[in-house]
Amino acid sequence: MTESVRRNRLLPWYIGVVIIILCDLYVAYEMFFRGHMAPSMPEVAVLIFIPGVYLALMYLTFISQD
């Protein structure tokens, strides 16, 4: 008979972390090394705050699944 494969339920979170890190690296490269400087508050929001909140909410969603 067929047996269901048990996947890690945090796999989508791990994939999301990798995607966010890659996007943050690209945005940081554009801001700091290519001269496209933004005001400091949007830099903090784009590079730290928004991804942090997104990852926390995504993590809470996946661990709450039963």
Rosetta blueprint (number, residue, H / E / L):
1 M L
2 T L
3 E L
4 S L
5 V L
6 R L
7 R L
8 N L
9 R L
10 L L
11 L H
12 P H
13 W H
14 Y H
15 I H
16 G H
17 V H
18 V H
19 I H
20 I H
21 I H
22 L H
23 C H
24 D H
25 L H
26 Y H
27 V H
28 A H
29 Y H
30 E H
31 M H
32 F H
33 F H
34 R L
35 G L
36 H L
37 M L
38 A L
39 P L
40 S H
41 M H
42 P H
43 E H
44 V H
45 A H
46 V H
47 L H
48 I H
49 F H
50 I H
51 P H
52 G H
53 V H
54 Y H
55 L H
56 A H
57 L H
58 M H
59 Y H
60 L H
61 T H
62 F H
63 I H
64 S L
65 Q L
66 D L
